Amino acid sequence: MLRPHPHLTGEDETVAWHGAHPGELTTAAAAVTIASRWADLPADLAITLETDRLMTLGQSDGEAQIAIKRRFFGD
């Protein structure tokens, strides 16, 4: 969707609502594929993001993550 840019007169801003719902984007590669339509991204970005995700699997959720999970999924 395009809408008027909030700060640049005469310019449009692209708004893409992908991944707004849990489970909509199941991999880092899926998110990178969508973002690459509007940005030049490093070729290895999906690998970097997936590696970071795997390295944090054993960590507990922080306050913000806990709050958003409660909002989406309840207690």
DAKA-V662746 format. One record per residue. N is the residue number from 1. RES is the residue in one letter. NEAR is the number of other ideal C-beta (glycine too) atoms within 8 Angstrom. Layout:
BEGIN
N;RES;NEAR, N;RES;NEAR
END
This chain:
BEGIN
1;M;6, 2;L;6, 3;R;7, 4;P;6, 5;H;9, 6;P;5, 7;H;3, 8;L;6, 9;T;4, 10;G;3, 11;E;7, 12;D;7, 13;E;9, 14;T;7, 15;V;7, 16;A;8, 17;W;5, 18;H;8, 19;G;7, 20;A;5, 21;H;5, 22;P;5, 23;G;4, 24;E;8, 25;L;8, 26;T;5, 27;T;8, 28;A;11, 29;A;8, 30;A;9, 31;A;13, 32;V;12, 33;T;8, 34;I;11, 35;A;9, 36;S;9, 37;R;7, 38;W;6, 39;A;6, 40;D;3, 41;L;8, 42;P;5, 43;A;4, 44;D;6, 45;L;10, 46;A;11, 47;I;8, 48;T;9, 49;L;11, 50;E;11, 51;T;8, 52;D;8, 53;R;9, 54;L;7, 55;M;6, 56;T;7, 57;L;6, 58;G;3, 59;Q;5, 60;S;3, 61;D;6, 62;G;6, 63;E;5, 64;A;6, 65;Q;8, 66;I;9, 67;A;8, 68;I;8, 69;K;9, 70;R;9, 71;R;6, 72;F;6, 73;F;6, 74;G;3, 75;D;2
END
